[in-house]
């Protein structure tokens, strides 16, 4: 995977240059900075009582002997009925859900229906921090259409978030575990902070000079399926 990522990164940079696009720092989420900061944030949440473990039923492909990450399961969206959707979100109606909510699921590896198997997973207790996040959102840090979409989840009540995946998985191991990895969408957003750190070190500064500085504004341009 590291070789593949490096090749794609170089291709992207080459393409950008053809359009006269340049970056102060074009980095990767698969970096030592991202691993360190992801673990730091996880440990802070753990120490604050924001992490708990639960045994869950997870899809398992008997043909390949693998627990299936969300992107390795396809099926029918439980809300709009769209076919050929992944196990975490619908690309047609943008509903987010658990893989076990998919209708007629199949393993992308074997094309066969997976079976449910028990596994211990780590959860971020999002509900514990709902009022803190709501207070932040009420200060209007995002565009109104984005706020409207986010409020749909607040109106429903924030659900605790499964941030672990079983080995084999590509990414960063959860501290003090042997076979549990951070779910990619746990560490990927932290990659923004880690890339700031990578850039800031080159000028003798730290990501904290920006991410913890009230005089700094940070702007994100994202697709609406990333808002979650």
Helices and strands as residue ranges (DSSP letters): H 2-18, H 32-47, E 51-61, E 66-67, G 70-72, E 73-76, E 85-86, G 99-101, E 103-107, E 115-124, G 126-129, H 130-137, H 144-156, E 161-162, E 164-166, E 180-182, H 184-201, H 208-211, G 224-226
